[in-house]
């Protein structure tokens, strides 16, 4: 067969559910040219993919550009709407399923999974055209029509589960704050052996008190770091001293570290045993460090006087609790941080005063 009017890919042939499919190695600069996603104007019932979320594309493109020497891209899955020909490299058993995949130039490739990677590649190649010579694996199915493509999308995403935030922090070696958080979890007395490293929430009967994701969020806020910010040795020492000092002002946390009280008991009875408090400490701590760069340790001692009991509805209801249940939504983290700032003698911003005033009015109205 002549190849002048054909796309030719080196590919491996496989079988799933009685159907042939192919895994092809495709140059990155070819991906934006021939692999398409659904037109944005089509109604959902005529599409085989979700609508492209443009907000996700710059982050993926930036990742590729900034990590051009050590990025990882998972396979794209696509359907082709034409008759294809597979030419094995040989007749031997070990060569029968390795060969060339020949696809007509007029064929249409529709992405079933990976449209955001495809769009990001298009953007990244503008800044790093040399990436175009590298390859990505594409899993190619021969199209069985719209219903088949839609079902493929549903099946591919049916069991897809995003990693928990804690696990993402644990495994992210490019984010300095992530790595700092892991070190803090192993160094700070009230974090060591008390941190859930994989889950975003602590299981009910767990012997853990904090989550790695809460330590990450709180530390990032404490040091006023944006995502991917660098962390200096001074930053690390300050974070370590701050959380160590916080721990010294939390007798219940110390008892948990000494295994003299169970963590699940603390979670049942106290607000401080939940992520809302740790994150609020990050917010209030950042303001305290800015106001008292030398005297902040003395101010932290006010934590000893706080009544953290969940039964103290007058203090915590509407702030860290909603209907008696702990809430770690942004507004409730902020309201808890406001209380802590008041304890530390740190002035509130105008927005914080308004939010605190609204809480007071709601309590009167109730």
C-alpha positions as CSV (number, residue, x, y, z in Angstrom):
1,X,0.0,0.0,0.0
2,X,1.4,3.5,-0.9
3,X,1.8,5.8,2.0
4,X,1.6,9.2,0.3
5,X,-2.0,9.8,1.5
6,X,-1.7,8.1,4.8
7,X,-0.7,8.9,8.3
8,X,1.8,6.3,9.4
9,X,2.4,5.4,13.1
10,X,4.6,2.9,14.8
11,X,2.1,1.0,16.9
12,X,1.3,-2.0,19.0
13,X,-1.9,-4.0,18.3
14,X,-4.1,-5.2,21.2
15,X,-7.5,-6.7,21.8
16,X,-10.2,-5.5,24.2
17,X,-13.8,-6.8,24.3
18,X,-13.1,-8.6,21.0
19,X,-12.1,-5.4,19.2
20,X,-8.7,-4.4,17.9
21,X,-7.1,-1.2,19.2
22,X,-3.7,0.3,18.8
23,X,-1.1,2.1,20.9
24,X,0.8,4.5,18.7
25,X,3.8,6.7,19.4
26,X,2.9,10.2,18.0
27,X,5.2,13.2,17.8
28,X,3.9,16.1,20.0
29,X,3.9,18.5,17.2
30,X,1.4,16.3,15.3
31,X,-1.1,16.1,18.2
32,X,-2.7,19.6,17.7
33,X,-2.8,19.2,14.0
34,X,-4.7,15.9,13.6
35,X,-6.3,15.1,16.9
36,X,-9.5,17.0,17.4
37,X,-12.1,17.5,20.2
38,X,-15.8,18.3,19.8
39,X,-16.9,21.6,18.4
40,X,-17.9,23.9,21.3
41,X,-21.3,24.8,19.6
42,X,-22.6,21.3,19.5
43,X,-25.3,20.3,22.1
44,X,-24.1,17.9,24.8
45,X,-26.1,14.9,23.3
46,X,-24.1,15.2,20.1
47,X,-20.7,15.3,21.7
48,X,-18.4,12.6,22.8
49,X,-16.4,14.7,25.3
50,X,-17.0,17.2,28.0
51,X,-16.7,20.9,27.1
52,X,-13.1,22.1,27.1
53,X,-12.3,24.0,30.3
54,X,-9.9,26.7,29.1
55,X,-9.0,27.6,32.6
56,X,-7.2,24.3,33.0
57,X,-5.0,24.6,29.9
58,X,-2.5,27.3,31.0
59,X,-1.5,25.4,34.1
60,X,-0.8,22.2,32.1
61,X,1.0,24.2,29.4
62,X,3.1,26.0,32.1
63,X,4.0,22.6,33.7
64,X,5.3,21.4,30.3
65,X,7.3,24.6,29.6
66,X,8.8,24.8,33.1
67,X,9.6,21.1,33.3
68,X,10.6,20.4,29.7
69,X,13.4,18.1,30.9
70,X,11.4,16.0,33.3
71,X,7.6,16.2,32.6
72,X,5.3,13.2,32.4
73,X,2.2,13.1,30.1
74,X,-0.2,10.1,30.3
75,X,-1.7,8.6,27.1
76,X,-4.4,10.3,25.0
77,X,-7.3,8.1,23.9
78,X,-8.8,8.8,20.5
79,X,-11.2,7.3,18.0
80,X,-10.6,7.3,14.2
81,X,-13.6,7.3,11.8
82,X,-12.0,5.4,8.9
83,X,-10.8,2.0,7.9
84,X,-7.2,1.5,9.1
85,X,-4.6,-1.0,8.1
86,X,-2.1,-2.6,10.5
87,X,1.1,-4.0,8.9
88,X,3.1,-6.2,11.3
89,X,6.9,-6.0,11.3
90,X,7.1,-9.8,11.0
91,X,5.3,-13.1,11.2
92,X,7.0,-14.4,14.3
93,X,4.8,-14.5,17.5
94,X,6.8,-11.7,19.1
95,X,6.5,-9.4,16.1
96,X,3.0,-10.1,14.9
97,X,1.4,-7.3,17.1
98,X,4.1,-4.7,16.5
99,X,4.2,-2.8,13.3
100,X,2.9,0.2,11.3
101,X,-0.6,1.6,11.6
102,X,-1.8,3.2,8.3
103,X,-4.6,5.7,8.5
104,X,-6.1,7.7,5.6
105,X,-5.3,11.4,5.6
106,X,-9.0,12.1,5.3
107,X,-9.7,10.3,8.6
108,X,-11.0,12.2,11.6
109,X,-9.4,11.6,14.9
110,X,-11.7,12.4,17.9
111,X,-10.2,12.6,21.4
112,X,-12.1,10.6,23.9
113,X,-9.8,11.4,26.8
114,X,-7.0,14.0,26.9
115,X,-8.4,17.1,25.3
116,X,-6.9,19.3,27.9
117,X,-3.5,17.7,27.4
118,X,-3.9,18.3,23.6
119,X,-4.8,22.0,24.1
120,X,-1.9,22.5,26.5
121,X,0.5,20.9,24.1
122,X,-0.6,23.4,21.4
123,X,0.2,26.3,23.8
124,X,3.4,24.8,25.2
125,X,4.8,24.2,21.7
126,X,4.7,28.0,21.0
127,X,7.2,28.5,23.8
128,X,9.2,25.3,23.5
129,X,9.0,24.2,19.8
130,X,11.8,21.7,20.5
131,X,9.2,19.6,22.4
132,X,7.6,18.8,19.1
133,X,10.2,16.1,18.4
134,X,9.2,14.2,21.5
135,X,6.4,11.7,21.6
136,X,3.2,10.8,23.5
137,X,1.4,7.5,23.4
138,X,-2.0,7.5,21.9
139,X,-4.5,4.7,22.3
140,X,-6.5,4.5,19.1
141,X,-9.8,2.8,18.7
142,X,-11.6,2.4,15.4
143,X,-14.7,4.5,15.7
144,X,-18.0,2.7,16.1
145,X,-20.1,5.9,15.8
146,X,-21.2,8.6,18.3
147,X,-22.9,6.2,20.8
148,X,-19.7,4.1,20.9
149,X,-17.5,7.3,21.5
150,X,-19.9,8.6,24.2
151,X,-19.8,5.2,25.9
152,X,-16.0,5.1,25.7
153,X,-15.9,8.5,27.5
154,X,-18.2,7.3,30.2
155,X,-16.3,4.1,30.7
156,X,-12.9,5.8,30.7
157,X,-14.0,8.2,33.4
158,X,-16.3,5.9,35.4
159,X,-13.6,4.7,37.8
160,X,-11.3,7.7,37.5
161,X,-10.5,9.1,41.0
162,X,-8.3,12.1,41.7
163,X,-5.6,11.5,44.3
164,X,-6.4,13.1,47.6
165,X,-4.9,16.4,48.4
166,X,-2.7,14.9,51.1
167,X,-1.4,12.3,48.7
168,X,-0.8,15.0,46.1
169,X,1.2,17.0,48.6
170,X,3.2,13.9,49.7
171,X,4.2,13.0,46.1
172,X,4.8,16.5,44.8
173,X,8.6,17.0,44.6
174,X,8.3,20.2,42.6
175,X,6.4,22.2,45.1
176,X,8.7,23.5,47.9
177,X,5.9,24.0,50.3
178,X,4.7,20.4,49.8
179,X,8.1,19.1,50.6
180,X,8.4,21.5,53.6
181,X,5.1,20.2,54.9
182,X,6.3,16.6,54.7
183,X,9.4,17.6,56.7
184,X,7.3,19.5,59.3
185,X,5.0,16.4,59.7
186,X,8.1,14.5,60.7
187,X,9.8,17.1,62.8
188,X,7.2,19.1,64.8
189,X,6.4,17.3,68.0
190,X,2.6,17.6,67.7
191,X,2.6,16.6,64.0
192,X,5.0,13.6,64.2
193,X,3.1,10.3,64.2
194,X,-0.1,12.3,64.4
195,X,-0.4,13.2,60.7
196,X,-2.6,11.4,58.2
197,X,-0.3,11.4,55.1
198,X,-2.7,10.0,52.5
199,X,-6.3,11.0,53.2
200,X,-7.7,14.5,53.1
201,X,-9.9,13.8,56.1
202,X,-9.0,11.9,59.2
203,X,-11.1,8.7,59.6
204,X,-13.4,8.6,62.6
205,X,-11.4,6.1,64.7
206,X,-8.0,7.0,63.4
207,X,-5.1,7.7,65.8
208,X,-4.1,10.7,63.7
209,X,-4.9,14.3,64.6
210,X,-4.0,16.3,61.5
211,X,-3.9,15.8,57.7
212,X,-0.9,16.5,55.6
213,X,-3.1,18.7,53.3
214,X,-4.1,20.8,56.3
215,X,-0.5,21.3,57.3
216,X,0.3,22.3,53.7
217,X,-2.5,24.8,53.5
218,X,-1.8,26.3,56.9
219,X,1.9,26.5,56.3
220,X,1.5,28.0,52.9
221,X,-0.8,30.7,54.4
222,X,1.5,31.2,57.3
223,X,4.5,32.0,55.1
224,X,2.3,33.8,52.5
225,X,3.6,31.6,49.7
226,X,1.9,31.2,46.4
227,X,1.8,27.9,44.6
228,X,5.3,26.8,43.5
229,X,7.0,29.5,45.5
230,X,10.5,28.7,46.7
231,X,11.1,28.1,50.4
232,X,14.3,29.5,52.0
233,X,16.1,27.9,55.0
234,X,14.9,30.9,57.0
235,X,11.3,30.2,55.9
236,X,11.6,26.5,57.0
237,X,13.1,27.4,60.4
238,X,10.3,30.0,61.0
239,X,7.6,27.5,60.1
240,X,9.2,24.8,62.3
241,X,9.5,27.3,65.3
242,X,5.9,28.5,64.8
243,X,4.3,25.1,64.8
244,X,6.5,23.9,67.6
245,X,5.5,26.9,69.7
246,X,1.8,26.4,68.8
247,X,2.1,22.8,70.0
248,X,3.5,23.9,73.3
249,X,0.4,26.0,73.8
250,X,-1.9,23.1,73.0
251,X,-1.8,20.7,76.0
252,X,-4.4,18.3,74.4
253,X,-2.1,18.0,71.3
254,X,0.8,17.2,73.6
255,X,-1.3,14.5,75.4
256,X,-2.1,13.0,72.0
257,X,1.6,13.0,71.0
258,X,2.4,11.2,74.3
259,X,-0.5,8.8,73.6
260,X,-2.2,9.8,76.9
261,X,-5.5,10.6,75.1
262,X,-7.0,9.2,71.9
263,X,-7.3,11.4,68.9
264,X,-10.8,10.4,68.1
265,X,-11.8,11.5,71.6
266,X,-10.3,14.9,71.0
267,X,-12.1,15.2,67.6
268,X,-15.4,14.4,69.3
269,X,-15.0,17.0,72.1
270,X,-12.8,19.8,70.8
271,X,-12.7,22.3,67.8
272,X,-8.9,22.4,67.9
273,X,-8.7,18.7,66.7
274,X,-10.0,19.6,63.3
275,X,-8.4,21.1,60.1
276,X,-10.4,24.4,60.5
277,X,-8.3,25.3,63.5
278,X,-5.0,24.5,61.9
279,X,-5.8,26.5,58.8
280,X,-7.1,29.4,60.9
281,X,-3.8,29.3,62.9
282,X,-2.0,29.7,59.5
283,X,-4.1,32.8,58.7
284,X,-3.9,34.4,62.1
285,X,-0.2,33.4,62.4
286,X,0.8,35.2,59.2
287,X,-0.8,38.4,60.6
288,X,0.9,37.9,64.0
289,X,4.3,37.4,62.4
290,X,3.9,40.5,60.3
291,X,2.9,42.6,63.4
292,X,5.2,41.0,65.9
293,X,8.3,39.7,64.1
294,X,10.2,39.4,67.4
295,X,7.5,39.0,70.1
296,X,5.1,36.6,68.4
297,X,6.0,33.7,70.7
298,X,4.7,35.6,73.7
299,X,1.5,36.4,72.0
300,X,0.9,32.8,71.1
301,X,0.5,31.9,74.7
302,X,-3.0,33.3,74.5
303,X,-4.0,30.0,72.9
304,X,-3.8,28.4,76.3
305,X,-6.8,30.5,77.5
306,X,-9.1,29.5,74.6
307,X,-12.0,27.3,75.5
308,X,-11.8,24.8,72.6
309,X,-14.8,22.7,73.7
310,X,-17.4,22.0,71.0
311,X,-20.0,22.3,73.7
312,X,-19.2,26.1,73.9
313,X,-21.7,27.0,71.2
314,X,-21.7,30.6,72.2
315,X,-18.1,30.9,71.1
316,X,-18.0,28.4,68.2
317,X,-21.4,28.1,66.6
318,X,-21.4,30.0,63.3
319,X,-17.7,30.3,63.5
320,X,-16.1,26.8,63.4
321,X,-19.4,25.0,63.9
322,X,-22.6,24.9,61.9
323,X,-25.4,23.2,63.7
324,X,-22.9,21.6,66.0
325,X,-20.9,20.2,63.1
326,X,-17.3,21.3,62.3
327,X,-17.0,23.2,59.0
328,X,-13.8,23.9,57.2
329,X,-15.2,26.1,54.5
330,X,-13.3,29.2,53.7
331,X,-15.7,31.5,55.5
332,X,-15.6,29.4,58.7
333,X,-11.8,29.2,58.6
334,X,-11.8,33.0,58.3
335,X,-14.2,33.5,61.2
336,X,-12.1,31.2,63.3
337,X,-8.9,33.1,62.3
338,X,-10.7,36.3,63.3
339,X,-11.2,35.0,66.8
340,X,-7.5,33.9,67.0
341,X,-6.3,37.3,65.8
342,X,-8.4,39.0,68.5
343,X,-6.8,36.6,71.0
344,X,-3.3,37.6,69.8
345,X,-4.2,41.3,69.8
346,X,-3.8,41.6,66.0
347,X,-6.0,44.2,64.3
348,X,-8.7,43.0,62.0
349,X,-9.0,44.1,58.4
350,X,-12.1,46.1,57.4
351,X,-13.4,43.0,55.6
352,X,-12.9,40.9,58.7
353,X,-14.6,43.4,60.9
354,X,-17.6,43.3,58.5
355,X,-17.7,39.5,58.5
356,X,-17.4,39.3,62.3
357,X,-20.1,41.9,62.7
358,X,-22.4,39.9,60.4
359,X,-21.9,36.9,62.6
360,X,-22.8,38.9,65.7
361,X,-26.0,40.2,64.0
362,X,-27.0,36.7,62.9
363,X,-26.6,35.4,66.4
364,X,-28.8,38.2,67.8
365,X,-31.4,37.6,65.1
366,X,-31.5,33.9,65.9
